Amino acid sequence: MSDIQSLRAVVQKVEDKLDIVIYALMGNPETPTIPGIIVRLDRLEQVNRMKSRVFWVILGASIAAMYKHYLL
């Protein structure tokens, strides 16, 4: 086996492993129902943002209700 052939084999292995990593990060472009890590992380961040907003709204409403009830 020549040096060029062994180098091609190594490059092919690296390309195959890189394809696996890209597939894990980006998901399968042929099947959009299988999201990658990036999409899943974005969804988790959106859910956490919504939970935070709901928490602050409930807290603000509670404080306003207590203020109205006890001071007025």
N, C-alpha and C positions, 0 to 999 in steps of 0.2 A: 504494500500500500504506500503510495507516494505521499509526500508532505501535503500536497494540494488536496488529495482525496481525504486525508485525515482532517485537514482544516475544514473542508466542506462538511464533513460529518459533525464536527464540533459546532460549526455555525448552525447547522440544521437542528441540533439538539437545543441550542440556545434559543433559536426562533420558536421551537415548539414550546419551550418553557415560558417564553415571553407571551405567546398566544394564550396560554393558560392563565397567566397573571392578568392580562388585558381582559379576558373573558370574565374573570372573577370581579374585576373592578367595574367594568362597563356593562356586564350582562351579555345576553345573547341578542344581537341585533335582529336576527331572524325571528325570534320569539320574544316580543315585548312583554309577555307576561312573566318572564323570568328576569327580574331586575338585578343589577349588580350591586356591589357594596356602596358605590357612590349614591345611587338612587335611594337605597335603603337608609343610608345615613342622612340624606336630605329629608326624607320622610320623618325620621325620628326627630330631627331638628324642628321641623314644622309642628309636630305634635307637642313638643316641649314648649315652643313659643305660644301655642294656643293654650296649653295648660297654665302657663304663667299669666297670660292675659285674663283668663277666667278667674284665677286665684286673686289677682289684684282687683278685679271688678267686684268679686264677692266680698273681699276685705273692705273695699271702699263703701259698698252698700251697707255692710254691717256697721261700720263706724258711723255712717250717716244715720242709720236707723237708731243706734244707741244714743247718738247726740240728740236726735229729735225726741226720743222717748224720755230721756232723763233730764234734759235741760229745758224742754219746752212744755 
